[in-house]
């Protein structure tokens, strides 16, 4: 950590890493960035695995030597004390509800499709997976669309880290073959 209290290990193309960049920009959180090339195996080195045994990014490194993996956990950590994390017990639960939705219904379909297309070049042997992910991805987008018919924000009446989490891959869903016209 050269100049700041936190260092983020990430890949600038990754939506999960983009979430962290977006929140840091929104809250004006100073941080250092360490670009990680996942395709070159940067997350599989003994040094990286010592910081995160799961070998995934983003990874938040704190000045006191602790590490925090998982994009939504990092969002919650960084947003602690801000209204973006929710203002009361129920609103925090709603934020978490949508962040869980993002990780279990949205990201596995939309982000995985984007990875297959953008990172892997849409190889023929992955076309069946893309078709399967398309079904789940459109279902997740439909759930979001229905929610946003009644509210400007996904988890309540104000902008939250749930909006950040869902925006990260939704705004580039077309890169995974999703048509967002509707």
Backbone bond lengths (Angstrom), bond angles and torsions (degrees), N, CA, C in turn:
res aa  C-N    CA-C-N  psi(-1)  N-CA   C-N-CA  omega(-1)  CA-C   N-CA-C  phi
1 X - - - 1.423 - - 1.518 108.71 -
2 X 1.282 113.21 101.68 1.456 119.19 -174.56 1.521 112.76 -71.20
3 X 1.309 117.80 -57.09 1.462 120.79 -171.81 1.527 115.05 -121.38
4 X 1.304 118.39 -10.84 1.454 120.60 -171.88 1.516 111.36 -126.77
5 X 1.309 115.15 169.66 1.462 121.77 -179.25 1.526 112.50 -78.08
6 X 1.339 116.80 -17.97 1.456 119.51 -179.88 1.526 110.33 -130.89
7 X 1.320 113.06 151.08 1.458 122.51 176.00 1.514 106.73 -128.12
8 X 1.313 116.65 133.70 1.455 121.46 177.42 1.518 108.33 -112.08
9 X 1.319 115.66 123.20 1.459 121.68 170.97 1.515 106.21 -90.04
10 X 1.333 116.97 124.36 1.449 118.31 -178.01 1.512 113.39 -163.78
11 X 1.306 114.86 173.81 1.454 124.85 177.31 1.527 106.23 -116.30
12 X 1.296 117.36 120.21 1.468 122.06 -174.19 1.525 113.71 -60.65
13 X 1.315 118.28 -19.44 1.460 121.16 179.66 1.534 111.39 -85.85
14 X 1.311 116.95 -22.40 1.461 121.93 -175.92 1.522 112.09 -70.57
15 X 1.313 116.35 132.53 1.454 121.04 175.26 1.516 112.03 -66.16
16 X 1.332 117.38 -36.71 1.459 119.89 178.21 1.522 111.08 -63.76
17 X 1.313 117.07 -34.87 1.467 120.94 176.77 1.528 110.45 -76.65
18 X 1.320 116.33 -34.87 1.457 120.51 178.17 1.522 111.61 -60.20
19 X 1.344 116.49 -35.83 1.459 120.46 176.94 1.528 110.68 -52.23
20 X 1.316 115.50 -44.53 1.460 121.00 -176.34 1.530 109.62 -68.50
21 X 1.326 115.91 -44.11 1.467 119.80 178.35 1.529 110.66 -60.83
22 X 1.318 116.83 -42.26 1.461 121.85 -178.48 1.528 110.95 -64.27
23 X 1.322 117.00 -46.51 1.461 119.38 -179.86 1.524 111.17 -66.47
24 X 1.323 117.58 -41.72 1.467 120.14 178.04 1.523 110.93 -60.37
25 X 1.318 117.05 -39.79 1.463 120.21 177.56 1.524 110.63 -66.46
26 X 1.322 116.50 -43.48 1.467 121.02 -178.03 1.531 111.81 -63.59
27 X 1.323 116.10 -40.47 1.471 120.49 -177.60 1.524 112.67 -96.24
28 X 1.330 116.30 2.67 1.463 121.79 -179.67 1.535 111.15 56.40
29 X 1.326 115.37 47.28 1.462 121.71 179.04 1.527 108.39 -91.51
30 X 1.315 115.46 115.67 1.467 120.23 178.38 1.532 108.98 -70.02
31 X 1.308 114.94 135.28 1.467 119.87 179.46 1.517 109.40 -156.90
32 X 1.301 114.80 158.78 1.458 120.59 171.34 1.519 107.34 -100.04
33 X 1.322 115.30 153.10 1.464 121.94 -177.61 1.521 108.60 -122.02
34 X 1.325 116.41 130.78 1.463 121.94 174.71 1.521 107.39 -117.08
35 X 1.324 116.16 108.76 1.464 121.08 179.61 1.525 109.51 -66.97
36 X 1.340 115.83 134.28 1.454 122.82 -177.94 1.530 107.76 -124.50
37 X 1.314 117.35 129.52 1.469 122.22 178.77 1.523 108.60 -97.59
38 X 1.321 116.05 100.15 1.461 119.29 -176.78 1.525 112.34 -67.58
39 X 1.335 116.99 -33.51 1.465 119.81 -179.07 1.522 112.07 -70.63
40 X 1.336 116.93 -24.54 1.467 121.54 177.56 1.531 111.64 -86.49
41 X 1.332 116.39 -1.82 1.458 120.11 177.69 1.515 115.50 87.82
42 X 1.333 117.05 15.62 1.472 119.79 -178.10 1.524 113.21 -58.96
43 X 1.319 117.97 -27.25 1.465 119.83 -178.93 1.526 112.35 -89.14
44 X 1.318 116.79 0.80 1.470 120.69 -178.85 1.532 111.74 -107.48
45 X 1.305 117.28 4.25 1.470 120.28 179.61 1.527 109.80 -73.80
46 X 1.326 117.94 154.36 1.469 119.66 176.43 1.530 112.55 -57.17
47 X 1.322 116.91 -35.59 1.474 120.44 -179.87 1.527 111.09 -65.14
48 X 1.331 116.14 -45.02 1.457 118.66 -179.68 1.526 110.85 -69.93
49 X 1.323 116.70 -42.03 1.461 119.99 -179.12 1.526 111.92 -64.85
50 X 1.314 117.60 -24.97 1.465 120.52 174.72 1.527 111.06 -68.76
51 X 1.329 116.88 -26.79 1.461 121.30 177.86 1.529 111.13 -87.01
52 X 1.342 116.70 -35.46 1.457 122.54 -179.08 1.524 108.56 -146.82
53 X 1.308 115.62 101.04 1.467 121.08 -176.46 1.522 112.62 -60.53
54 X 1.324 117.57 -21.40 1.459 121.53 178.49 1.529 111.79 -78.01
55 X 1.340 117.57 -14.27 1.455 121.14 175.89 1.512 114.24 64.00
56 X 1.330 116.80 39.84 1.466 119.98 -178.90 1.516 110.33 -129.21
57 X 1.327 113.49 160.28 1.459 121.57 175.13 1.519 107.93 -119.76
58 X 1.324 117.29 158.13 1.455 128.64 3.67 1.523 111.65 -75.27
59 X 1.322 113.23 160.80 1.453 121.49 176.84 1.520 107.06 -137.77
60 X 1.320 115.95 126.36 1.452 122.30 179.31 1.522 108.06 -97.36
61 X 1.333 116.10 124.93 1.468 121.63 175.94 1.521 107.93 -108.18
62 X 1.314 116.07 125.30 1.458 121.71 -179.11 1.529 110.25 -97.27
63 X 1.314 116.16 156.04 1.460 122.09 -176.64 1.528 112.30 -60.57
64 X 1.334 117.33 -26.02 1.468 120.13 -178.26 1.531 112.91 -84.74
65 X 1.335 117.40 5.22 1.459 121.05 176.56 1.516 114.99 94.54
66 X 1.314 117.96 -0.83 1.459 120.21 176.85 1.519 110.21 -86.60
67 X 1.340 115.24 156.01 1.457 122.46 -180.00 1.524 108.92 -126.61
68 X 1.320 115.45 145.23 1.458 121.02 177.21 1.519 108.91 -132.35
69 X 1.333 117.61 111.83 1.474 120.83 174.71 1.522 110.60 -90.96
70 X 1.314 116.24 178.52 1.464 126.48 176.28 1.520 110.99 77.46
71 X 1.317 114.77 115.68 1.461 121.63 -173.13 1.525 113.49 -55.23
72 X 1.319 118.20 -43.67 1.460 118.99 -176.64 1.526 112.04 -74.20
73 X 1.318 117.35 -30.74 1.469 119.88 173.26 1.524 109.75 -65.73
74 X 1.317 116.45 -39.45 1.470 120.76 178.01 1.529 109.74 -64.94
75 X 1.326 117.04 -42.84 1.475 119.97 176.85 1.529 110.52 -57.88
76 X 1.327 116.76 -46.27 1.464 120.67 -179.39 1.526 110.82 -62.92
77 X 1.315 116.72 -40.79 1.465 120.91 179.07 1.531 111.01 -63.12
78 X 1.312 115.88 -48.73 1.461 119.99 -177.06 1.528 112.71 -69.39
79 X 1.336 117.19 -29.44 1.462 120.84 -177.60 1.528 113.10 -89.12
80 X 1.333 116.92 -3.84 1.468 120.38 179.27 1.529 110.08 -52.46
81 X 1.339 115.36 128.36 1.455 120.25 179.47 1.524 113.84 90.56
82 X 1.312 117.18 -8.37 1.466 121.60 177.27 1.525 108.90 -104.75
83 X 1.327 116.18 154.81 1.469 120.50 178.69 1.523 111.89 -62.88
84 X 1.307 117.70 -21.48 1.468 120.96 -179.51 1.529 112.48 -61.89
85 X 1.319 117.12 -19.84 1.461 121.12 179.23 1.530 111.87 -90.08
86 X 1.322 117.32 -4.43 1.459 122.82 -176.38 1.515 109.23 108.84
87 X 1.311 115.89 148.25 1.465 120.09 -173.86 1.522 113.38 -104.80
88 X 1.305 117.75 -12.39 1.466 121.53 177.10 1.527 107.93 -150.16
89 X 1.309 115.65 177.43 1.466 120.83 -175.05 1.535 112.11 -55.87
90 X 1.343 117.12 -46.37 1.463 120.09 -177.90 1.525 111.83 -69.20
91 X 1.329 117.66 -43.36 1.469 118.98 -178.79 1.529 110.59 -66.39
92 X 1.330 118.37 -34.92 1.473 120.45 175.03 1.525 110.47 -64.31
93 X 1.328 115.96 -40.01 1.467 119.56 177.82 1.529 111.03 -64.43
94 X 1.329 117.15 -38.32 1.469 120.50 177.12 1.526 110.84 -64.98
95 X 1.319 117.21 -41.77 1.467 120.80 176.72 1.527 109.02 -59.62
96 X 1.331 116.61 -47.53 1.467 120.46 179.63 1.521 111.49 -63.78
97 X 1.311 116.84 -38.76 1.470 121.04 178.33 1.524 110.60 -54.57
98 X 1.330 116.44 -48.26 1.457 120.41 -177.88 1.527 111.92 -73.47
99 X 1.319 117.16 -28.90 1.465 119.62 176.16 1.532 110.45 -71.14
100 X 1.342 117.11 -35.48 1.464 120.32 174.32 1.528 109.74 -67.18
101 X 1.320 116.58 -42.32 1.468 121.24 175.91 1.527 109.63 -56.28
102 X 1.333 116.13 -44.61 1.468 120.39 -179.69 1.523 110.89 -58.60
103 X 1.312 117.49 -43.45 1.463 121.09 -176.73 1.528 113.81 -76.40
104 X 1.336 117.74 -29.52 1.461 119.74 -174.17 1.518 114.84 -104.61
105 X 1.317 118.84 -22.74 1.461 121.09 -177.92 1.521 113.27 -117.37
106 X 1.300 117.37 -35.69 1.461 123.01 -174.61 1.528 111.54 -90.80
107 X 1.292 116.84 -62.66 1.464 122.67 -173.15 1.538 113.71 -59.79
108 X 1.342 119.68 -43.20 1.467 118.56 -179.20 1.527 113.93 -60.89
109 X 1.316 116.46 -24.90 1.460 120.15 -178.96 1.522 111.95 -97.30
110 X 1.303 117.22 -52.08 1.463 120.99 -174.66 1.520 111.35 -75.41
111 X 1.320 117.14 -46.51 1.465 119.56 -179.75 1.523 111.48 -68.36
112 X 1.321 116.37 -39.31 1.467 119.23 179.48 1.526 110.40 -64.81
113 X 1.318 117.16 -41.02 1.470 120.17 176.59 1.526 110.53 -61.04
114 X 1.321 115.71 -44.25 1.469 120.21 178.92 1.529 110.43 -61.88
115 X 1.324 117.54 -40.79 1.458 121.47 178.50 1.531 110.57 -61.06
116 X 1.322 116.02 -45.96 1.464 120.36 -179.14 1.532 110.40 -61.41
117 X 1.312 117.01 -42.13 1.464 120.93 -177.66 1.525 111.45 -78.27
118 X 1.329 117.60 -52.09 1.468 121.87 -171.08 1.533 112.71 -79.43
119 X 1.311 117.73 -45.01 1.458 121.27 -177.19 1.528 112.28 -83.77
120 X 1.340 116.00 -42.58 1.466 120.06 -174.07 1.520 114.16 -96.23
121 X 1.327 117.98 -9.91 1.456 120.96 178.32 1.514 114.69 79.18
122 X 1.330 117.38 21.86 1.465 123.21 176.42 1.529 112.60 56.11
123 X 1.329 117.75 57.15 1.467 119.99 -177.81 1.528 112.06 -65.47
124 X 1.312 117.23 148.94 1.471 121.38 -177.85 1.527 113.40 -55.48
125 X 1.321 117.42 -35.09 1.462 119.75 -177.80 1.535 112.98 -73.36
126 X 1.308 118.42 -4.14 1.470 122.08 179.21 1.532 112.33 -110.33
127 X 1.335 117.78 4.44 1.459 120.71 -177.61 1.523 113.01 -64.75
128 X 1.327 117.67 -37.69 1.467 120.09 177.97 1.527 110.42 -63.81
129 X 1.326 116.61 -39.37 1.465 120.63 177.51 1.526 110.30 -64.08
130 X 1.327 116.62 -41.15 1.468 120.06 178.17 1.527 111.31 -60.74
131 X 1.319 116.49 -42.85 1.462 119.99 179.35 1.525 110.92 -63.62
132 X 1.326 117.03 -41.58 1.461 121.85 178.49 1.531 110.92 -64.20
133 X 1.314 116.45 -44.12 1.466 121.42 -179.33 1.526 110.92 -67.19
134 X 1.302 117.27 -28.79 1.459 121.74 179.37 1.531 110.95 -60.71
135 X 1.305 116.85 -41.97 1.468 121.20 -179.49 1.525 110.24 -61.50
136 X 1.321 116.85 -51.35 1.460 120.70 179.84 1.517 112.72 -66.40
137 X 1.322 116.66 -35.62 1.455 120.89 179.58 1.519 112.08 -65.38
138 X 1.320 116.41 -45.78 1.469 119.11 178.26 1.527 111.53 -66.32
139 X 1.328 116.83 -33.67 1.464 119.72 176.69 1.531 109.49 -63.00
140 X 1.333 117.33 -45.11 1.467 121.18 178.93 1.527 110.93 -63.04
141 X 1.314 116.95 -43.36 1.465 120.52 178.73 1.531 110.94 -62.83
142 X 1.330 116.57 -36.98 1.464 120.13 177.57 1.530 111.64 -65.10
143 X 1.326 116.41 -40.24 1.471 120.39 177.32 1.522 109.86 -61.37
144 X 1.322 116.70 -44.01 1.463 120.65 178.49 1.520 111.11 -63.83
145 X 1.310 116.57 -44.50 1.468 121.16 -179.28 1.523 110.60 -59.97
146 X 1.328 116.11 -43.62 1.462 119.63 179.20 1.524 109.80 -61.88
147 X 1.315 117.91 -43.46 1.463 120.65 179.03 1.527 111.19 -62.82
148 X 1.314 116.84 -42.17 1.464 121.25 -175.90 1.530 113.27 -76.89
149 X 1.333 117.38 -7.66 1.463 120.16 171.49 1.526 110.22 -67.29
150 X 1.343 116.22 -29.14 1.463 121.80 -175.07 1.523 113.88 -105.08
151 X 1.315 117.35 -9.39 1.459 120.04 -174.67 1.522 109.89 -150.22
152 X 1.303 115.84 145.15 1.461 120.62 177.16 1.529 111.30 -72.57
153 X 1.324 116.70 -24.28 1.455 122.33 -176.84 1.523 109.90 -123.03
154 X 1.311 116.33 151.99 1.459 120.78 -170.41 1.527 113.64 -70.76
155 X 1.346 118.47 -37.60 1.463 119.52 -172.75 1.517 114.50 -105.96
156 X 1.302 117.53 -0.60 1.459 118.75 -178.16 1.506 111.33 170.77
157 X 1.311 116.23 -145.14 1.456 120.91 -175.85 1.524 113.33 -97.55
158 X 1.334 117.03 -1.21 1.466 120.70 178.90 1.524 110.58 -135.58
159 X 1.301 114.32 159.76 1.470 123.36 176.18 1.523 109.44 -59.36
160 X 1.327 116.48 136.43 1.461 120.73 -178.00 1.525 110.80 -143.07
161 X 1.316 114.61 175.12 1.468 118.57 177.09 1.528 111.32 -67.40
162 X 1.328 118.03 -17.21 1.469 120.10 173.06 1.528 109.91 -66.46
163 X 1.336 117.07 -38.52 1.467 120.78 176.18 1.526 110.06 -64.11
164 X 1.323 116.26 -42.50 1.472 120.86 178.12 1.521 109.55 -60.16
165 X 1.331 116.20 -48.64 1.466 120.93 -177.51 1.526 111.77 -59.35
166 X 1.315 117.17 -44.56 1.463 120.22 -177.17 1.523 113.24 -78.39
167 X 1.306 117.19 -28.43 1.462 120.27 179.07 1.534 111.67 -66.87
168 X 1.312 116.72 -36.50 1.462 121.59 -171.10 1.529 113.66 -51.80
169 X 1.314 117.06 -45.40 1.471 118.57 178.93 1.524 112.87 -99.45
170 X 1.325 118.11 -22.88 1.462 119.11 179.80 1.523 111.13 -64.52
171 X 1.312 117.39 -41.85 1.469 118.88 -175.18 1.531 112.73 -70.32
172 X 1.326 117.51 -12.49 1.469 121.03 176.31 1.536 111.25 -119.91
173 X 1.323 116.84 17.66 1.464 120.57 -178.77 1.525 112.04 -58.95
174 X 1.320 116.77 -30.36 1.472 120.06 178.57 1.532 111.25 -60.26
175 X 1.331 117.59 -26.55 1.467 120.94 178.26 1.525 111.95 -70.09
176 X 1.310 117.09 -12.25 1.461 122.48 175.07 1.515 112.61 -107.61
177 X 1.346 115.99 9.65 1.455 120.88 176.43 1.517 115.68 96.11
178 X 1.330 117.99 7.91 1.461 120.71 -179.62 1.520 110.84 -89.86
179 X 1.328 115.28 131.42 1.461 121.68 177.07 1.527 107.74 -90.56
180 X 1.320 116.76 117.99 1.456 121.26 -176.94 1.527 113.21 -99.01
181 X 1.319 118.01 11.36 1.462 121.41 -178.07 1.519 112.41 -56.24
182 X 1.327 117.44 -42.79 1.471 120.08 -178.05 1.494 109.73 -70.05
